[in-house]
Amino acid sequence: MKRARLDFFDVDHTITRHATAGRFMMRAIARGLAPWPIALVLPWYGIAYRLGLLRFKDRVDMLGPLRGVPRADLEALARETFEQRVRGDLNPSVERLIRERLAAGRRVVLATSTLDIIVAPLAAHLGVRDVIATTLEFEDGIATGRVAGRPLFRREKRIAVLAFIREADDDPRRCSFHSDSINDLPLLEEVGEPVAVNPDFRLRSIAARRGWPIIDCR
């Protein structure tokens, strides 16, 4: 049987115009599930990520405010955030591309450093069954405020995606990866079809120099 081609898509600033984690955390604050001071540092996280300055430790520390929240409450919050803030924030051309790839029998995978619990409603909306994401740790159904494993950020995302490709008995040279961020350069360099979507200034420069496709859809 012929294998379906694998197409990987980053989420924030690629499928969506803005960061899904930031919108999720703001809803958590509004619902009393996270302390309000986190709102003061969320803009810094966003700017640091876009500039490629966010550190591994920063990604872990960002989850601390979720400590003690039941999984069911976070899943409900993720669905609410998607319906009220994320659904209308999708880039139509990227959503259309994903649906076209799925209709053509290709296997679309969301590959993101964002929490799996946040991305799940988006994946369901798109009809995407495969998600590679940072996993929030729970004990007895309660969030610990820690990551289960390691955040899928930069090198860790590359490792996770390449492992997924191996498990699918495929070759990275047959795969595509779509991303906006210089943080994903290690993975973009591994696949046969790297695509820059709404790229930050450094990724745009590299993509133009190397002749990679660039999709602008802001």
C-alpha positions as semicolon CSV with decimal commas, in nm:
position;residue;x (nm);y (nm);z (nm)
1;M;0,000;0,000;0,000
2;K;0,128;0,343;-0,093
3;R;0,209;0,562;0,209
4;A;0,031;0,893;0,248
5;R;0,261;1,194;0,221
6;L;0,324;1,367;0,554
7;D;0,262;1,741;0,586
8;F;0,360;1,906;0,916
9;F;0,222;2,243;1,025
10;D;0,325;2,468;1,311
11;V;0,027;2,633;1,484
12;D;0,089;2,981;1,631
13;H;0,138;3,253;1,366
14;T;0,115;2,983;1,098
15;I;-0,235;2,836;1,117
16;T;-0,346;3,110;1,357
17;R;-0,262;3,479;1,339
18;H;-0,181;3,506;1,708
19;A;-0,049;3,285;1,988
20;T;-0,306;3,034;2,108
21;A;-0,134;2,990;2,445
22;G;-0,161;3,360;2,521
23;R;-0,532;3,362;2,447
24;F;-0,579;3,047;2,654
25;M;-0,398;3,199;2,952
26;M;-0,602;3,519;2,932
27;R;-0,921;3,312;2,942
28;A;-0,779;3,116;3,237
29;I;-0,722;3,444;3,422
30;A;-1,074;3,563;3,339
31;R;-1,217;3,236;3,474
32;G;-1,009;3,252;3,792
33;L;-0,804;2,946;3,694
34;A;-0,473;3,135;3,679
35;P;-0,342;3,433;3,880
36;W;-0,381;3,772;3,715
37;P;-0,011;3,879;3,739
38;I;0,070;3,633;3,459
39;A;-0,103;3,879;3,225
40;L;0,182;4,123;3,287
41;V;0,448;3,889;3,147
42;L;0,255;3,728;2,860
43;P;0,357;4,004;2,614
44;W;0,723;3,940;2,698
45;Y;0,687;3,570;2,621
46;G;0,533;3,654;2,284
47;I;0,800;3,906;2,186
48;A;1,084;3,680;2,302
49;Y;0,945;3,390;2,100
50;R;0,910;3,596;1,783
51;L;1,267;3,721;1,820
52;G;1,401;3,373;1,887
53;L;1,511;3,474;2,239
54;L;1,281;3,248;2,442
55;R;1,472;2,990;2,646
56;F;1,386;2,632;2,734
57;K;1,341;2,732;3,100
58;D;1,098;3,008;3,002
59;R;0,875;2,757;2,827
60;V;0,861;2,545;3,142
61;D;0,807;2,834;3,383
62;M;0,510;2,956;3,180
63;L;0,307;2,652;3,293
64;G;0,345;2,714;3,666
65;P;0,021;2,916;3,698
66;L;-0,181;2,610;3,587
67;R;-0,075;2,409;3,891
68;G;-0,372;2,266;4,079
69;V;-0,631;2,305;3,802
70;P;-0,835;1,992;3,715
71;R;-0,786;1,852;3,366
72;A;-1,160;1,869;3,294
73;D;-1,159;2,244;3,365
74;L;-0,860;2,303;3,135
75;E;-1,015;2,098;2,854
76;A;-1,340;2,295;2,885
77;L;-1,140;2,619;2,886
78;A;-0,953;2,510;2,573
79;R;-1,280;2,445;2,390
80;E;-1,419;2,781;2,505
81;T;-1,100;2,962;2,397
82;F;-1,112;2,800;2,056
83;E;-1,476;2,888;1,993
84;Q;-1,452;3,245;2,120
85;R;-1,098;3,352;2,030
86;V;-0,918;3,106;1,802
87;R;-1,174;2,993;1,543
88;G;-1,200;3,347;1,406
89;D;-0,823;3,390;1,419
90;L;-0,735;3,119;1,165
91;N;-0,551;3,211;0,847
92;P;-0,809;3,112;0,582
93;S;-0,550;3,029;0,316
94;V;-0,361;2,796;0,551
95;E;-0,681;2,630;0,670
96;R;-0,777;2,580;0,306
97;L;-0,435;2,431;0,229
98;I;-0,468;2,185;0,517
99;R;-0,814;2,076;0,405
100;E;-0,690;2,037;0,047
101;R;-0,402;1,818;0,162
102;L;-0,638;1,603;0,369
103;A;-0,882;1,571;0,080
104;A;-0,595;1,457;-0,142
105;G;-0,529;1,170;0,098
106;R;-0,222;1,321;0,261
107;R;-0,153;1,291;0,633
108;V;-0,148;1,628;0,806
109;V;0,024;1,659;1,144
110;L;0,019;1,961;1,375
111;A;0,368;2,006;1,523
112;T;0,380;2,276;1,788
113;S;0,543;2,378;2,115
114;T;0,198;2,480;2,239
115;L;0,025;2,254;2,492
116;D;-0,161;1,954;2,353
117;I;-0,466;2,045;2,559
118;I;-0,485;2,386;2,388
119;V;-0,435;2,250;2,036
120;A;-0,688;1,964;2,062
121;P;-1,000;2,170;1,967
122;L;-0,816;2,318;1,667
123;A;-0,713;1,973;1,546
124;A;-1,072;1,852;1,579
125;H;-1,199;2,153;1,384
126;L;-0,953;2,088;1,102
127;G;-1,012;1,714;1,096
128;V;-0,647;1,648;1,182
129;R;-0,590;1,331;1,383
130;D;-0,216;1,358;1,446
131;V;-0,074;1,615;1,687
132;I;0,282;1,651;1,814
133;A;0,275;1,901;2,100
134;T;0,411;1,983;2,442
135;T;0,227;1,772;2,699
136;L;0,104;1,912;3,028
137;E;0,164;1,680;3,324
138;F;-0,127;1,568;3,543
139;E;-0,139;1,370;3,866
140;D;-0,476;1,219;3,954
141;G;-0,639;1,448;3,699
142;I;-0,482;1,767;3,844
143;A;-0,227;1,979;3,659
144;T;0,115;1,984;3,823
145;G;0,226;2,299;3,640
146;R;0,505;2,098;3,479
147;V;0,571;1,948;3,139
148;A;0,547;1,574;3,088
149;G;0,880;1,514;2,919
150;R;1,031;1,820;2,752
151;P;0,875;2,120;2,574
152;L;0,873;2,063;2,198
153;F;1,078;2,371;2,127
154;R;1,357;2,412;1,869
155;R;1,575;2,101;1,889
156;E;1,311;1,905;2,082
157;K;1,048;1,964;1,813
158;R;1,293;1,850;1,547
159;I;1,365;1,531;1,743
160;A;0,995;1,457;1,798
161;V;0,897;1,513;1,434
162;L;1,184;1,305;1,297
163;A;1,088;1,025;1,539
164;F;0,728;1,046;1,414
165;I;0,851;1,019;1,054
166;R;1,063;0,715;1,139
167;E;0,771;0,547;1,315
168;A;0,562;0,610;1,003
169;D;0,838;0,436;0,804
170;D;0,884;0,746;0,592
171;D;1,164;0,975;0,480
172;P;1,194;1,344;0,581
173;R;1,273;1,423;0,218
174;R;0,916;1,323;0,126
175;C;0,766;1,551;0,392
176;S;0,674;1,917;0,415
177;F;0,689;2,147;0,715
178;H;0,518;2,487;0,735
179;S;0,629;2,740;0,996
180;D;0,660;3,111;1,069
181;S;0,952;3,102;1,309
182;I;1,330;3,101;1,308
183;N;1,293;2,870;1,608
184;D;1,188;2,597;1,365
185;L;1,485;2,634;1,132
186;P;1,644;2,304;1,250
187;L;1,332;2,115;1,140
188;L;1,276;2,313;0,820
189;E;1,627;2,213;0,715
190;E;1,544;1,844;0,755
191;V;1,241;1,813;0,528
192;G;1,219;1,801;0,152
193;E;0,956;2,076;0,133
194;P;1,023;2,358;0,381
195;V;0,761;2,635;0,362
196;A;0,782;2,970;0,543
197;V;0,436;3,100;0,642
198;N;0,412;3,461;0,759
199;P;0,782;3,429;0,847
200;D;0,963;3,645;1,099
201;F;1,234;3,864;0,948
202;R;1,519;3,616;0,998
203;L;1,330;3,318;0,857
204;R;1,210;3,531;0,564
205;S;1,567;3,621;0,478
206;I;1,681;3,260;0,493
207;A;1,382;3,132;0,296
208;A;1,435;3,390;0,021
209;R;1,805;3,311;0,001
210;R;1,744;2,937;-0,023
211;G;1,448;2,958;-0,258
212;W;1,195;2,813;-0,016
213;P;0,826;2,894;-0,078
214;I;0,695;3,187;0,127
215;I;0,324;3,221;0,207
216;D;0,202;3,559;0,330
217;C;-0,155;3,560;0,452
218;R;-0,185;3,816;0,731
